[in-house]
Amino acid sequence: MAKAIKAFVAKSFAPEDEASIQPILGFLETFSPLGLILESADHAESEEVSTKVKRMIDDAGIFVAIFTKKYPICEFTPD
C-alpha cells in the first residue's frame, strides 16, 4: 500500500447540504485503498476557526473545501 496521505475536508454541517456533499465524500473515499485518509472537524464557530481545526489543516497533506450555497447568489425574474 502507498504512503498514507491525510486530507482535511472542510464542509457544511447543515442538514440541507448533506445530499450535495455525500457524493463528493463517497468519491473521495474510493481513494482510501491507496492511502487517502479523510478528516473533518466538528461544527466550528462561524466567527473564528478553532485552534484544533487550524492544527488539523496544518497536519494534512491535502485540503479539500466543499462550498455550498447558503443564500441565493442572484434573483432571476423572467420577462
N, C-alpha and C positions, 0 to 999 in steps of 0.2 A: 504494500500500500504506500502511496505517496505521503510526503510530509503533511501533517495536519495544518490547515490554514483556518484561522478564526475569522468570521465575517460578522461584524456588528450590523444588525438590521434595525434602522430607525423607522418606526411605522406608527400609524394611528392606532389608538386603543378604542376608538368609537365603534360601537356595535354595528352601525350602519356602513362602516368601511370594511367589515370583515369579508364580505363576498368579493370585494375587489382585491383584497390583499392575499387571501388564501391561495389563489392560483399562482401568484408570484412566489410565495413561500414554498409551495409544493414543487415548483420548478427548481428553485434553489436547493431544496432537499434532495433532489435527484443526484446532486454532486457530492453527497455525503460519502459514498463509497470511494471517492477519490481523495477524501480527507478534508472536505469543507465542513466546518463546524459553525452553525448559525447560533448567534447570541442576540438577545434583545433585553432591554431593561423593562422594569415595571413602569407604569404610568408616571411620568415626571411632572414637576410643577411647570406651568406654562411660562412663567417669567424667567426661570433660570435652570440651566442644565445642571443636575446634581453632580457632585464630585465623583460619585460612583459611576455615573454614566460617562463622564469625561474619561475616567480611568479605563472603562470597558472599550471605549472608542480608541484610545491610545494603544491598548493591548492587542487590538485586532489588526490583521493584515489587510483586511478589506472593509470598506464602509459602504453599506447599501442604504440609500434613503428612498423610501416609498412615499411619494406625495399623493395625498388625496385632497379632493375639493371640499372645503368646509362651507364656503359661501359661493354663490353664483359669480362667475367671472364677469359676465355682462348679461344684460337683459335683452332678449331678442323679441321684437314685436313685428310680426309680418304685416306688410302693407295691405 
